[in-house]
Amino acid sequence: MSFTEKQIAISSRIKEGKGFSVVVDGKKIVVFRYKGELFALRNSCPHQGALLSDGFAQNEQAVCLYHGWRFNLKDGAFDNNPILKIPTYAVYEKDGFVFLKIPDDFLTGDV
């Protein structure tokens, strides 16, 4: 699978434990900084569509503020049923900016 890289934020805007919301090619993405590392997930809780960016990162999980659902920051797995997952994306920092690696099927697939 090939990727396109897109600059999505200034590094200093993504605070430890807080969700940072961006829209990339029409898709809502949340970026969390947890223990200094960046993680990117689809910005929608599958329970009722709440924005994960309104929540926070804790214990290596993104926590939905509305009903407390928790998703692993690395693979998007729901803590109560790991078969249920939300898409995650490769993200990294370089020269004070944050970049998202967008898979080629980003616009057409449920990624």
Contact map, one row per residue, 1 for C-alpha under 8 A:
111000000000000000000000000000000000000000000000000000000000000000000000000000000000000000000000000000110000000
111100000000000000000000000000000000000000000000000000000000000000000000000000000000000000000000000000110000000
111110000000000000000000000000000000000000000000000000000000000000000000000000000000000000000000000011110000000
011111000000000000000000000000000000000000000000000000000000000000000000000000000000000000000000000011110000000
001111100000000000000000000000000000000000000000000000000000000000000000000000000000000000000000001111000000000
000111110000000000000000000000000000000000000000000000000000000000000000000000000000000000000000001111000000000
000011111000000000000000000000000000000000000000000000000000000000000000000000000000000000000000111100000000000
000001111100000000000101000000000000000000000000000000000000000000000000000000000000000000000000111100000000000
000000111110110000000000000000000000000000000000000000000000000000000000000000000000000000000000111000000000000
000000011111110000000000000000000000000000000000000000000000000000000000000000000000000000000001110000000000000
000000001111110000000000000000000000000000000000000000000000000000000000000000000000000000001001110000000000000
000000000111111000000000000000000000000000000000000000000000000000000000000000000000000000000001000000000000000
000000001111111000010000000000000000000000000000000000000000000000000000000000000000000000000000000000000000000
000000001111111101110000000000111000000000000000000000000000000000000000000000000000000000000000000000000000000
000000000001111111110000000000011000000000000000000000000000000000000000000000000000000000000000000000000000000
000000000000011111000000000000011111000000000000000000000000000000000000000000000000000000000000000000000000000
000000000000001111100000000000011110000000000000000000011100000000000000000000000000000000000000000000000000000
000000000000011111110000000000011000000000000000000010111000000000000000000000000000000000000000000000000000000
000000000000011011111000000001111000000000000000000111111000000000000000000000000000000000000000000000000000000
000000000000111001111100000001110000000000000000000010000000000000000000000000000000000000000000000000000000000
000000000000000000111110000111100000000000100000000010000000000000000000000000000000000000000000000000000000000
000000010000000000011111000111100000000000000000000000000000000000000000000000000000000000000000000000000000000
000000000000000000001111111110000000000000000000000000000000000000000000000000000000000000000000000000000000000
000000010000000000000111111110000000000000000000000000000000000000000000000000000000000000000000000000000000000
000000000000000000000011111000000000000000000000000000000000000000000000000000000000000000000000000000000010000
000000000000000000000011111100000000000000000000000000000000000000000000000000000000000000000000000000000000000
000000000000000000000011111110000000000001000000000000000000000000000000000000000000000000000000000000000000000
000000000000000000001111011111000000000001110000000000000000000000000000000000000000000000000000000000000000000
000000000000000000001111001111100000000111100000000000000000000000000000000000000000000000000000000000000000000
000000000000000000111100000111110000000111100000000110000000000000000000000000000000000000000000000000000000000
000000000000010000111100000011111000011110000000000010000000000000000000000000000000000000000000000000000000000
000000000000011111110000000001111100011100000000000000011000010000000000000000000000000000000000000000000000000
000000000000011111100000000000111111111000000000000000001000000000000000000000000000000000000000000000000000000
000000000000000110000000000000011111111000000000000000001101000000000000000000000000000000000000000000000000000
000000000000000110000000000000001111100000000000000000000000000000000000000000000000000000000000000000000000000
000000000000000100000000000000001111110000000000000000000000000000000000000000000000000000000000000000000000000
000000000000000000000000000000001111111000000000000000000000000000000000000000000000000000000000000000000000000
000000000000000000000000000000111101111100000000000000000000000000000000000000000000000000110000000000000000000
000000000000000000000000000000111100111110000000000000000000000000000000110000000000000111100000000000000000000
000000000000000000000000000011110000011111000000000000000000000000000000100000000000000111100000000100000000000
000000000000000000000000000011100000001111100000000000000000000000000000100100000000011110000000000000000000000
000000000000000000000000001111000000000111110000000000000000000000000000000000000000011100000000000000000000000
000000000000000000001000000111000000000011111000001110000000000000000000000000000000000000000000000000000000000
000000000000000000000000000100000000000001111100111100000000000000000000000000000000000000000000000000000000000
000000000000000000000000000000000000000000111111111100000000000100001000000000000000010000000000000000000000000
000000000000000000000000000000000000000000011111110000000000000000000000000000000000010000000000000000000000000
000000000000000000000000000000000000000000001111110000000000000000001000000000000000000000000000000000000000000
000000000000000000000000000000000000000000001111110000000000000000000000000000000000000000000000000000000000000
000000000000000000000000000000000000000000011111111000000000000000000000000000000000000000000000000000000000000
000000000000000000000000000000000000000000011111111100000000000101000000000000000000000000000000000000000000000
000000000000000000000000000000000000000000111000111111100000000100000000000000000000000000000000000000000000000
000000000000000000100000000001000000000000111000011111110000011110000000000000000000000000000000000000000000000
000000000000000001111000000001100000000000100000001111110000000000000000000000000000000000000000000000000000000
000000000000000000100000000000000000000000000000001111110000000110000000000000000000000000000000000000000000000
000000000000000001100000000000000000000000000000001111111000011111000000000000000000000000000000000000000000000
000000000000000011100000000000010000000000000000000111111100011110000000000000000000000000000000000000000000000
000000000000000011100000000000011100000000000000000000111111111000000000000000000000000000000000000000000000000
000000000000000010000000000000000100000000000000000000011111111000000000000000000000000000000000000000000000000
000000000000000000000000000000000000000000000000000000001111100000000000000000000000000000000000000000000000000
000000000000000000000000000000000100000000000000000000001111110000000001110000000000000000000000000000000000000
000000000000000000000000000000000000000000000000000000001111111000000111100000000000000000000000000000000000000
000000000000000000000000000000010000000000000000000100111101111100000111100000000000000000000000000000000000000
000000000000000000000000000000000000000000000000000100111100111110011110000000000000000000000000000000000000000
000000000000000000000000000000000000000000001000011101110000011111111100000000000000000000000000000000000000000
000000000000000000000000000000000000000000000000000101110000001111111000000000000000000000000000000000000000000
000000000000000000000000000000000000000000000000010000100000000111110000000000000000000000000000000000000000000
000000000000000000000000000000000000000000000000000000000000000111111000000000000000000000000000000000000000000
000000000000000000000000000000000000000000000000000000000000001111111100000000000000000000000000000000000000000
000000000000000000000000000000000000000000001010000000000000001110111110000001100000000000000000000000000000000
000000000000000000000000000000000000000000000000000000000000111100011111000001100000000000000000000000000000000
000000000000000000000000000000000000000000000000000000000000111000001111100111100000110000000000000000000000000
000000000000000000000000000000000000000000000000000000000001110000000111111111100000000000000000000000000000000
000000000000000000000000000000000000001110000000000000000001110000000011111100000000000100000000000000000000000
000000000000000000000000000000000000001000000000000000000001000000000001111100000000000100000000000000000000000
000000000000000000000000000000000000000000000000000000000000000000000001111110000000111100000000000000000000000
000000000000000000000000000000000000000010000000000000000000000000000011111111000000111100000000000000000000000
000000000000000000000000000000000000000000000000000000000000000000000011001111101111110000000000000000000000000
000000000000000000000000000000000000000000000000000000000000000000001111000111111111110000000000000000000000000
000000000000000000000000000000000000000000000000000000000000000000001111000011111100000000000000000000000000000
000000000000000000000000000000000000000000000000000000000000000000000000000001111100000000000000000000000000000
000000000000000000000000000000000000000000000000000000000000000000000000000011111111000000000000000000000000000
000000000000000000000000000000000000000000000000000000000000000000000000000011111111100000000000000000000000000
000000000000000000000000000000000000000000000000000000000000000000000000000011001111100000000000000000000000000
000000000000000000000000000000000000000000000000000000000000000000000000000011001111110000000000000000000000000
000000000000000000000000000000000000000000000000000000000000000000000010001111000111111000000000000000000000000
000000000000000000000000000000000000000011001100000000000000000000000010001111000001111100000000000000000000000
000000000000000000000000000000000000000011000000000000000000000000000000001100000000111110000000000000000000011
000000000000000000000000000000000000001111000000000000000000000000000000111100000000011111000000000000000000001
000000000000000000000000000000000000001110000000000000000000000000000000000000000000001111100000000111000000000
000000000000000000000000000000000000001100000000000000000000000000000000000000000000000111110000000111000000000
000000000000000000000000000000000000011100000000000000000000000000000000000000000000000011111000011110000000000
000000000000000000000000000000000000010000000000000000000000000000000000000000000000000001111100011100000000000
000000000010000000000000000000000000000000000000000000000000000000000000000000000000000000111111111000000000000
000000000000000000000000000000000000000000000000000000000000000000000000000000000000000000011111111000000000000
000000000000000000000000000000000000000000000000000000000000000000000000000000000000000000001111100000000000000
000000000111000000000000000000000000000000000000000000000000000000000000000000000000000000001111110000000000000
000000111110000000000000000000000000000000000000000000000000000000000000000000000000000000001111111000000000000
000000111110000000000000000000000000000000000000000000000000000000000000000000000000000000111101111100000000000
000011111000000000000000000000000000000000000000000000000000000000000000000000000000000000111100111110000000000
000011110000000000000000000000000000000100000000000000000000000000000000000000000000000011110000011111000000000
001111000000000000000000000000000000000000000000000000000000000000000000000000000000000011100000001111100000000
001111000000000000000000000000000000000000000000000000000000000000000000000000000000000011000000000111110100000
111100000000000000000000000000000000000000000000000000000000000000000000000000000000000000000000000011111100000
111100000000000000000000000000000000000000000000000000000000000000000000000000000000000000000000000001111110000
000000000000000000000000000000000000000000000000000000000000000000000000000000000000000000000000000000111111101
000000000000000000000000000000000000000000000000000000000000000000000000000000000000000000000000000001111111111
000000000000000000000000100000000000000000000000000000000000000000000000000000000000000000000000000000011111110
000000000000000000000000000000000000000000000000000000000000000000000000000000000000000000000000000000001111110
000000000000000000000000000000000000000000000000000000000000000000000000000000000000000000000000000000001111111
000000000000000000000000000000000000000000000000000000000000000000000000000000000000001000000000000000000111111
000000000000000000000000000000000000000000000000000000000000000000000000000000000000001100000000000000001100111
